[in-house]
Amino acid sequence: MSRDTAPELRPGMDSHLHAQLTVGRTTRRRFIGGGAAAAAALTFGSSWLTACGSDGGTSSSTTEDGGPAGGTLRISNWPLYMADGFIAAFQTASGITVDYKEDFNDNEQWFAKVKEPLARKQDIGADLAVPTTFLAVRLHQLGWLNDISDEGVPNKKNIRPDLLEAGVDPGRKFSAPYMSGLVGIAYNRAATGRDINTIDDMWDPAFKGRVSLFSDPQDGLGMIMLSQGNTPESPTTDSVQQAIDLVREQNDRGQIRRFTGNDYAEDLAAGNIAVAQAYSGDVVQLQADNPDLRFVVPETGATTFVDTMVIPYTTENQKAAEAWINYVYDRPNYAKLVAYTQFVPVLSGMTEELEKVDPAAASNPLINPPQEILDKSKSWAALTDEQTQEYNTAYAAVTGG
């Protein structure tokens, strides 16, 4: 989904930041290769690991263990995920030179590029990267990430409690959340003629053939599982299959127009789709041109996605990577990133700092959700390869993916 709409210049927003937002604005989520679907493509057996081995050259730090962070920090990040001037400010504050690349276009593609050198413990050209959570967990399971020290990142305490102690990485030992977002329901009020509040509302016969669901199993099934009294935080074959069965039933009835990635936006704005599973960050942008569009977290809850900063075990500058994470986790600095990306903050207590940078973002519940919304939003557990393959195969039998 392309963001062709430019956000308005808001009171309190830096004019240069606004200019950056209006040039080639595209949702970051567009580049994600699909949570569980991409994860399925990342699986491989022990024979592959044995063949690759881990005998390659070992990288070394560019700073002495006892000295301050310095040297060069190489970062691989997604396109359109960095506020203008942020890197320059970090370099001035830290004395560290940053080699910043927007070369992380897809989780699966990035993994395919780095898996062999990582298996051989060879440099991948990055000291810090920003994969989505499921891939960060996979990298950790393979032993390819360094721990992130509490001493190097004292601002880790600013992470939202629900993310700091998330089951995928309690205490955030190997993954540092960067940005988050909500997966909920978007609807066109002009097309529905009423408000939408629940999953059951999506199955109203009045919307037959005008509902879209995500083709990604995690994003598509999570909120449905919650509506059935189950949770993606502890998925089972039975609970996932129960959600899939409901989707199959509605699809067979003709309720579902199609299964989508990010390509629901145009149909939703035009009214061809009345109700859609959607990403909160997308709707923020779409509302600028179409005030009839609404986003809601269902009464029974929604799911979240989180992109995380990780340090490959081949890093050449561990200290600089930790210094970067700590700088990002300073609330005034982080507010500038949130104002640019318009995703949900991973730090707690961001309202005051956001108000200084972009008051509209601070008051927008899709960017700065109230605690009751966050409390209703759940994350998927880290899935095993077997679970990933099982759930993907079962859901694809319904979606045709």
N, C-alpha and C positions, 0 to 999 in steps of 0.2 A: 504494500500500500504506500503510495507516494503522498507525502505531505506537500501539496501545492499551495496550501493556504498559509499566508504569513501572519504570525501573531502581531497584534497591535502593539504600538509603543505605549507602555503602561507607566503611570506615575511612579517615579522612583527607580525605573529601570534604566540602566546605563545605555546611552544611545548607540555606543559601539557594540554592546552585547545584542541589542535589538537588530542591528544591521547584520550581525552574524547569523541570527536566528532566521532572518528572512531570505538568506541566500541558500538555495538548494536544500531546503528543509525536508528531511526524510526521517520517518520514524526509525529509531535504532532497532526496534523490534523486527523491522523488515529483514534485517540481516541474520536473525537467528534461524538456524537450520532446523528448528523444531525440537523441543525438549526431549521427550522419550523417543521420538522417531529417530533423531540424530544419535541418541545414545545407543540405539540398536545397531547402528552402523559402526559403532566404536568397539564392539566386542570382538575379541579374538582369543584363541586358546593358548594354553601354556606352551604348545609346540612352537608358536610364533615367537614367544618371548625367548624360548631356548635357542631358536635359530638366530635371533638378533643378538642375544647376549647383552652384557653390560660392561664391556671391556674397553670402551673408547676412552679418549682423552678426558681427564677431569679438569674442570675449570677451577680457577682460583679467584679469590676476592681481590679487588683493586685497592682495598683499604686495609690497614693493619687492624688486627682484632681489637686492640686497645684504643685506637684513634677514632676521631670523628668520621662521619660519613663524608665521602668526597668522590672525586672521579666522575665517571660517566654512568648514567642510568639509562638503560634501553627498555622502552615500554612498548608493548603491543596492545592496542586497544581497538574498539569498534569505531567506525566512522561516526562523526557527529556526536561524540560523547565527551567532549572537552570544551570548557568555556574559554573564550578568547582572553588571552592575557594570563591565564592560570599558570601555565608552564613557566613563563617568564618570571612571574612573581615567586614561584618555588625556587627557581635558579638563583634569584637575587637573595632570597632568604636563607638558602642552604649552601650556596657555593657549589652545588652539584650541577653538572651539565646533563641535560636531558636529550636523549635521542628518541623522539616520539614518532611512532608509526601508527597510522590507521590501517593496519593490515590484518585485522581480525574480523573478517566479513561473515564467517559462518563457523559454528562450533565444529562441525564435522570436517570441513575443509581444513581448518587450522590443525585439528588433531592429526589428520592424514599427513599433513606437511611435517609435523614435529615428532611423530611417534617413533620413527626409526632412529633419529639422532638422540632422542631422549632415552630410548632403550639402550643405546651405546654410551650414554652419559656424555654426549657431545653437545657443544654449544648450539643453541637454537636462535641466537641473535636477539634474545630478550632476557632481561633480568626480572621483568614483571609482566604478567599478562592478565586478561580480564575475561575468563570463560564464564559461562552460565553454570549455576551450582552443580547440575548433574555431571558436567564434565570435570569440574574441580574435584568432585568426589572420586570420579574414575581415575584421575591423575594421581590422587593421593593413594588410592588402593593399589596402584601400580608402583608406588614408592618414588614417584617422580617429582614430588614437591618438598621444599624445605618448610620447616615450621616457622611461624612468624612470632618472634619473641615479644613478650609483654614489655621488656625493658626498651626494646627498639620502637615500640608503638604504645606509649603511655595513653594516647588518646583513644585507645581501643575501648576504654570505659564509656565513651560517648555513643557506642553502638546501641541501637534499640534493644531492650532486654530480650524481646522475642527472637531477635536475630543473633544476639550474642550467645544465647544458650540453645540455639536451634539443634535439633537432633542430628542433623547431618554433620555438625562440627561444633560440639559444645565448647564454649570458651574461645572459639575461633582460633584454633591452633594452627590451621594451615590455609584457611580461606578468610579473606577480609571483604565483607559486602561492599559493593560500590554503588549500585542503584537497584531499586526494586520497582515493582509495578503490580497492579491488581488485574486479575483475570475475572471479569464479571459479565454483566449483561448490559448491552447498549440497545436503545430502542429509539425509533423515530416517532415522537409523540403525535405528529400529524398523521402518521400511517396507522398507529395503534388506536388512537382516539381515547386512550386511557393510560394510566400509569402502570408500569410493570414492577412487581416487587418480589416475585417468587419464581422458582423454576417451573412450577405448574402453570404459571401465566404464559410460558412459552408454548404450551400445548393447547392453548385456546383455539378451537376450530376456526375462529374468525381470522387467524393468522396462517391458515393452511397454505403451504407452499411459499411462505414468506419468512421462514426462520432459518438461520444458519448456525451451525456448530463448528467448532475447530476440528480440524483433521488430526491435530497433535493429540495423542492419548492423554497426556497429563493435563494440558489446558482444556481439553474437551470434556474429560470425565470427572475431574476433581470436584467441581461445584455440584455436579449431579450426585456424586457419592455423598456429599455433605447433606443434600436434600433428602437422602434416603437413610439418614442416621449413621452413615459410615464416614470414614475420614481418610484422605490420602496420606495422612501422617503415619498411618499403620495399615497399608493396603493388604488385602488378601485376594486370592483368586476369586472367592465368592463375592466379595464386596465390589471388585472391579467388574466382574461378570454381571452383577445385578445392574450396574450403571449402563453397561453395554446393552443389556437386554432392553432397557427402557429406550435407549437411543434407537435400537433396531425397530422396536414397536412404532415409535413416532416416524421413523423413516419409511416404514412399510405403509403407514397411513397417508404418506404424502405431506406430512407436516413440515419436513425439512427441505428447503430449497436446494441447499448444497452444503458440503463440508469445505471449509476454507482455511487458508493461512491468514495473511493480512489483507487479502483481497476482498474483504467484505465491505470496505469503506464506501466505495462509490454506490453500490446497491443500497446500502443503508441510508446514505444521504439522499438518494433519489426516491426512496420509499419502496423500491422493489423488494428489499428485505425490511420487514417491520421490526423484528427482534433478532439480535445477533449476540453470540458470545464475542467479547471484545476485550482489548487491552486498554486500560485506563489512559495511558499516555496518548494513544491514538485519538480518543474521544476529546481530550483537551484541545487538540489541534482542530478537529473537525467542527467543534462547536463554534469556532471563530467565524465560520461562514454559514453555519446552520444551527440556530438556537433551538430548533425542534429536537435535536439529538440529546439524549439523556444517557447517563451511565449509572448503574445501580449495583450494589453488592446485594445479592439475594438475602432474604431474611435468614436463611439457613447457613449463609456463609459463602465465601469465594476462595480462590487460591491466589497465590502470589508467585512471581518469579524474581530471582535475585541473580544479578551478575556480580562476580566476586574477583577481587585482586588476589593473585597467587604468585608465589616465587618458585620458579622451576629449580630443581636441585642442581642444574647446570649454571645457575646464575654466576655472573662475574662480579656482582656488587650487592651482596645481601644487605649491607647497612644502608646503602642508598635506597634500596627498594623499601626498607622499613621506614626510612625517613620520609619517603613519598607518601606511604600509607598514613603515617602520623600527621602529615601536613593536610592530606585530604580529610582526615577526621577532626580537624580543627573546625568548629562550627561556622565561624565567619567565612572561612575558605570554602567549606562545603556548600554553603548557601549559594555561592556563585555558580557552582556546578549544577545544583538543582534548578536554579532560575534558567539556566541554559537548556538542560535536557528535558525539564518538566516531567521527570519521573519522580517516584515516591522516595523520600529520603530514607537512608538506612540508619541515620543517627537520630537519637531522641532529642526532644526539646529544640526543634528547629524553627518554630514559629517566629520568635523574636528576631533571629538573624535573617530569615527570609523577608520579613517585613521591611528590613533596611534595604534589601537588594531589589525585591519585587513584591510589593504588597499584594498584588492580585494572586500571585502564586501562593503566598502565605495563607490566603483565605479560600483557596480553591481546594475542596475536599478530595479532588482527584490527584492533586499534587501533594497536599499536606493533609492526609486523612485524619479524622479524629480517632481517638484511641478505641472507641467502640467499633469502628470499622476494622481497624487493625486486629482487634481481638477476634473478629469473625473471619479473618483471613488466614488460611492454613497453607502450609507448604508440603510438598510431597516428600516422603521419606526417600533416602538414598536406596535406589533399587539395585538388586543384583542383576547380572546379565540374564539369568534365567527368567526373572520377573519381567524385565524389559522386553525380552523376546515374546514371552507369553502374552503380555498385555497388548503389545503392538500388533501381534498376529490376530488376536481376537477382535480388536477394534477395527483393524483394516478390513476384516471380513464384512463389516457393516459400512464403512466409509468408502470402500473401494480403493483405498490407498495402497 
